[in-house]
Amino acid sequence: MRGERVEALEITPHGAAGDRAWALRDLANGKVASCKRHPALLGFRASHAGDDASVVIEAPDGRTFRPGDPGASETVSGILGHPVRFERSPGPAEVTGIDRATVFAGVPIEDMNVEWTAETLPDHFELRPGAYVETGPVLVISSGTLEHLGRLRGAPVDRRRFRPNVYVASGPEATGFAEDQWLGGRVALGREVLLGRLAPVPWCVTCTLPVEDLPRDRGVLRAIATHHAATLGVYGEVERSGTISVGDTVAVAAAAQTSAG
């Protein structure tokens, strides 16, 4: 679902407080539902009101409800035209369902992942063990990276397409795909939070889907695949928890250098 902009955010050992605290189970295949297979989910907005039990969902028609309310699952199922159920206790090995024909928005499979072909592409993506999040708990993207991608494709790229947990105003000194320079190091967010074990974020159809006033744009994923091996931004593991706020300083510590002898 769409997220919300906040002035302050608690970062826990498992990621942003409230992020993927709940999930929708696809009752037709047992997998975790996502906008990869059900784009209409981006018509809903999820807000976090303080704890995981206080998540509020706004439907496309303006109705609001909480995931635990009676009839909440039926409301979403009716709008999607597909049976789903709210859950908040992930199993040890969750996967999210995909549609092989649409998951890469027309970009050839070999341009997205050299290990897959049309015959070997799985019908799901694995989630983190015991969680509803994907490859990493905190997604960070910088303004410099999106501006660089926009220049390469000749059209602006809006951050809302990526729904990052943290959006960094990287400043004029950042060039190219700025997060590439962070890999192997650590990122300090404000005075408390520290992210490490940074990894590139692979993308799929999600960044091309219509969201809010943004239309469908398959060219976004095509540009990411062409210019940056189908990855954009970084996932970070939480090495130190805390609270971050709009306006906090972001500091990048390079990887330690070692020498033989």
Buried (B, 14 or more C-beta within 10 A) or exposed (E): BBBEEBEEBBBBEBBBBBBBBBBBBBBEEEBBBBBBBBBBBBBBBBBBEEEBEEBBBBBEEEEEBBBBEEEBBEBBBEBBEBBBBBBBEBEEEBBBBBEBEBBBBEBEBEBBBEEBEEEEBEEBBEBBEEBBBBBBBBBBBBBBBBBBBBEBBEEEBBBBBBBBBBBBEBEEEBEBBBBEEBEEBBBBBBEBBBBBBBEBBBBBBBBBBEBEEBEEBBBBBBBBBBBBBBBBBBBBBBBBBBBBEEEBEBEBEEEEEEEEE
